[in-house]
Amino acid sequence: MLGIEANDSHPLFTTNDLAMLTHFFNRCTDFHDAELTIGLMNYVVGSLPLPAKMIAATMGVRGSKKRGLEALERVAKEGKWARDVARMLLIDLYKREKRFDDAAKMAGELAEKYPRNYLFKQLSRR
């Protein structure tokens, strides 16, 4: 079962939970929404400074910015329920990676889908 609450004896998200999510995704290859959490976790862990990565690795947590972005891009293209969430995350992550054209393109796609949202229109102009 995925961890729901965080307290001293049970962390919010454990490596066992990640293994369960990965196992689920491997069995349900057409359900790309499950990759949202895995992709974001991969990106965040991959973005950590080296000492923090080494500490995380001792606890069995590994990540890669490249794999994380690839997973989020897959969700943005092929996801069903989490597609727009992945797109919003990708806008910020692309800007963090200095991929401003990709961020503007993604914001433009969201601006077309949500024409009353002025933030997407502003982000697509940059």
Secondary structure, DSSP 8 states (H G I E B T S, - for coil): -------SSS-SS-HHHHHHHHHHHHH-TT-GGGHHHHHHHHHHHHHS-HHHHHHHHHTT----HHHHHHHHHHHHHH-SSSHHHHHHHHHHHHHHTT-HHHHHHHHHHHHHH-TT-HHHHHHHT-
